[in-house]
């Protein structure tokens, strides 16, 4: 999968919560053809390249962002 396809997949999953230039730089020189989109998403998340997923205005760790997003779904 080339970088443009990766960016497209990530934008469809996370919208404007990703930093395209940081992701492009992160994968510069990496043979991404060996990774599945799931592996790429995990690498992007673990590198902190996904922004405020839960919409609280604070960029937290991936676990906290996902926990906040789930809490928002259930009104907590």
C-alpha positions as CSV (number, residue, x, y, z in Angstrom):
1,X,0.0,0.0,0.0
2,X,1.5,3.3,-1.0
3,X,1.5,6.4,1.2
4,X,-1.4,8.1,-0.7
5,X,-3.6,5.0,-0.2
6,X,-2.6,5.0,3.5
7,X,-3.5,8.7,3.9
8,X,-6.8,8.1,2.1
9,X,-7.7,5.1,4.4
10,X,-6.7,7.0,7.5
11,X,-8.7,10.1,6.5
12,X,-11.8,7.9,5.9
13,X,-11.4,6.4,9.3
14,X,-10.3,9.4,11.4
15,X,-11.4,12.4,9.2
16,X,-9.4,15.6,10.0
17,X,-8.0,14.1,13.2
18,X,-4.8,13.0,11.5
19,X,-1.6,15.0,10.7
20,X,-1.0,14.1,7.0
21,X,2.5,15.6,6.9
22,X,3.6,13.9,10.1
23,X,2.3,10.6,8.9
24,X,4.0,11.0,5.5
25,X,7.3,11.8,7.3
26,X,6.8,8.9,9.7
27,X,6.5,6.4,6.8
28,X,9.2,8.0,4.7
29,X,11.6,5.3,3.6
30,X,9.5,2.5,5.0
31,X,8.3,-0.3,2.7
32,X,4.6,0.0,3.6
33,X,3.6,-2.8,1.1
34,X,4.3,-5.3,3.9
35,X,1.8,-3.9,6.3
36,X,-2.0,-4.3,6.5
37,X,-4.1,-1.2,7.1
38,X,-4.7,-2.5,10.7
39,X,-0.9,-2.6,11.3
40,X,-0.5,0.8,9.8
41,X,-3.3,2.2,12.0
42,X,-1.7,0.8,15.1
43,X,1.7,2.3,14.1
44,X,0.1,5.7,13.5
45,X,-1.7,5.5,16.9
46,X,1.3,4.3,18.8
47,X,3.4,7.2,17.3
48,X,0.8,9.7,18.5
49,X,-0.1,10.8,15.0
50,X,-3.9,10.7,15.5
51,X,-5.4,13.8,17.2
52,X,-8.3,14.5,19.4
53,X,-10.5,11.4,18.8
54,X,-13.0,12.0,21.5
55,X,-13.6,15.7,20.7
56,X,-12.8,17.1,24.1
57,X,-10.2,19.5,22.7
58,X,-7.3,17.7,24.4
59,X,-4.9,15.4,22.6
60,X,-4.4,12.5,25.0
61,X,-2.9,9.1,24.7
62,X,-4.7,6.7,22.4
63,X,-6.3,4.7,25.3
64,X,-7.7,7.9,26.9
65,X,-8.9,9.2,23.5
66,X,-10.8,6.0,22.8
67,X,-12.1,5.8,26.3
68,X,-13.4,9.3,26.0
69,X,-15.0,8.6,22.7
70,X,-16.8,5.6,24.1
71,X,-17.9,7.6,27.0
72,X,-19.3,10.3,24.7
73,X,-21.3,7.6,22.9
74,X,-22.9,6.5,26.1
75,X,-23.4,10.1,27.4
76,X,-20.7,9.9,30.1
